[in-house]
């Protein structure tokens, strides 16, 4: 059984003309599928088109990434629900990625406060929509874990349908998700020498809720660190996770693929 890359960005590969090779190498690496993640209105239709052209292999999500939030966020968020309407093309398999990001805020304190308020508004609106749709939710959290947890709890979204993608916190934070029934998914950061806390978090979560992702074209795993990432490289993450958790790689693949299929309904 192959792996599923549960979080990748394919729009850059498409516009750059390299997508056919990326998908071919993913198949050659044994991937069973991938989730193409929406971040802003300009990539929603691109990812839906890729999913339409690769049925059963590429699945798409729709969401407004916190770093794409601006003063016009309400107009963008108002378009999201339409992607779930019958006849609009392949339905999204999740809402997101959405969430909060303090790392990329403006340096000016007043401007940062304004932008973060926009982020909170956009996240709250998408949480409300996710609850209404009853769909999986892909969360981006950078420097804002506690705020994300509080807003999700307040929203009433089913924690069993929540994944914190690119989990880069430690065991204390994964314990919060474990307690609530949410989960973290892990990228190539797991393979980095200075990522002991992330490895501890993966071990604390265990395989029962584990999903693996590339977040391509970012965060290439060892041995490709520092180079552009792509979905085929999820195999390196899977191999590393199997060793970390003391599991045969085939068992790790079977478990994480079953987790991905169950979570995203694919």
N, C-alpha and C positions, 0 to 999 in steps of 0.2 A: 504494500500500500504506500502511496506517495503522500506528500505533505500538501497542505493548503496554505498559501501565503495570505494571511487574513487582513493585511493592510499594505497596499501599494498604491503608488500614484503613477498612472500610465499616460497622463495627458502630455507630458514632456516628450515621452518616447514617440507618441503619435505625431505631434507637431514637428518633431525632429526627424521623422522618417525612419526611426529605428525599431518601431513596435513589432513588425513581423519577425525580426531576428530575436527580439526579447521574448516573444511568445514561443518561438521555436525552441530556444534554449531552455525555457521553462518546461516545455513538454519533454525535451531530451533529458532534463534533470529529474523527471518523474513526478512533477507537480500534478496534483489532481485538479487544481483550480486556484483562483485568486480573487480577492475582493479589491476592486478599484475604488478608491476613496474620494468622495466629493469634498471640495473645500470652499468653493465659491461658484457663483452662477456661470462663470466662463468655462468651468470644466464639467459641469453637470451633464450637459448634452453630449460632450465628448466621451465621457465614461459610459453613458447609456448606449451610445453608438457602438463602442467597443464590445459591451456586453451583448448587444443585439447581433453583432457579427461573430461572436464566439459563444453561442448558447451553451449553457451548462458548464462552461470553463471559466469565463470571466463574469463576475457579478459586480454590480455597482451600488454605491451608496450616494446619498445626497445630504449635504450639510454645509453650514457656514462656519469655517474655521475661525477661531478667535483672532488670528492675525489678519483675516480678511474683513473683519468687522470695521465699519466706519459709520459716519453719521447717517448713511442711507441703509443701515442694516435692516430696518423694518421692511422695506420693499423687497430686499433679497429673501428674507425669511418667509415672507408672504407667498413666495413662489414654490416653496418646498413641497407643500401638501399636494400640489398638482401632479407631482411625479408618481404618486400612489393611485391616481385615477385610472380606471380601466381604459385601455386604448391609447395611453400615452407612451407606450413602449414597455420594455422590461421594467417591472417594478423594482424599486430599490430594495435591497435586502437589509438595510439598516439606515438609521438617521445619524448623520455625522460625517466627518468628524466635527465636533463642536465642543466648546468648553471654555476654559480660561487660560490666559498666558501672561504672566507678569514679566517673563524674561525679555520679551521684545517690546515692552512699553517704551514710549518716548522718555528721554532723560529728564525733560522738564517736568517737575512734580505736578503742576496744575494740569498739564496736557496729559500726563500719565493717568491721573485720576479721572479725567474725562473719558479717555479711551477705555479704561477698565470698567467704567460705568456702562459704556456701550456694550462691552463684552458680556457683562452680567445680564444686561437686558436681552441680548441676542441669545444667550444660553438659556435664560429662563423661558423665553418664547419657544425655543426648540425642545426644551424639556416638556413643556405643556403639550406640544405637538406629538412628541414621542409617546407620552401617556395616552393621548387620544387615539393614536394609531395602534398602540400596543406593539410597537416594533422594537427591535434591538437598537441600542444606543452606543455609538462609538465616541468615547470621551478623550479629548486632548486636555491634558493638565500639565502645565509647566510653571513651577513656583507658586501653585495655587491649589494644592491638593485639598487642604482643609476647606477652602471655599467651595470647591467642586462637590465635595462630600455633603456639605451643608445644603447646597442648592438642590442636589439630587434628592436628598432626604425630604426636603420641604416640598418637592414637586410631586411626590407620590409615585414616581416611576418605579416599576418592578426592578429591584436590584438584580434579579436573576437574568435580566436582559441588558445589563450594563457591563461594558468592558472599558477599562482604562488602557488605551493603546500605548505602545512604546513605554511600558512601565519602567520608570527610572528612579523610583523611590526605594525604600528599604523594607525590612521585615515588619517594622512597626506599622507602616502604611498598608502593606498587603494584609496585615492582620485585621485592619479596619474593613477592607473589602471582604475578606474571608467571613468575618462576623456577619456582614450584611447580606452575603450571597452574591456579591459582584465578583469580578475577576480582573486580572491584569494579563496583557499579552506582551510577549517579549521579542525584542529585536536583536540585531547584531551587537548591541551594547553588552549583551550577556557574555560575549566572547572577549571583551576588552580587559586588559590587565588590571585597570584601576576600578573595576566594577564589582568589587566584592559585595557591596550592599545589595546590588541588583541580583546577583547570584543567590544571596541569602534569601531574598524575597521570592525568587522562583522556587527555591527549595521549600520555603514556608508555605507557599500556595500548593505545591505538589502538582502531580499530573492531572488530577481530576478535573481541573478547570483550565488547564494550560492551553494556550494557543500561541502560535509562532507567526512572526511577520517580518518583512524586510523593511517597511517604510521606505522602499525604493522611490527615488534614486538616492536617498540619504542613508547614512549609518551602515555602510557595508561591513559585514562581519569579517573577522580574521578568517582567511588569509588575504582578503581583498580590501582591508581597511585603508581608507584614504583614496579609494577609487570610486567611480560611480557604482551604485548598487543596482541590482535588478532582481526580479522574483526568483530566478534560478538559484540565487545564493541562499535562499531560505533553507536549502539542504544543509549548509554549514551550521546554521543556527539549530536545526533539528538534531544534527549529530552531536553538537556541543551540549544541548539540553539533555539528550539521552545519557551522555556520560555523567553530567552533573547530577542527574536524578538516579543514576545507577540502573538504567533500563536498557534493554536491547533497542537498537535504533528502529527496528521494525515495530516494536511495541509502542515506542514513543510516537512514531508516525501514525499508527492506528488510533491511538488515544487522542492525539491532538486533532487529527482529521475528523474523528467522530465528534469531538467537542465543537469544532468549527461548523460542521454540518448542522448540529443541533442548535447552536447559538444563532446562526444566520438563517436557518431554515432552508438550506440548499441541498 
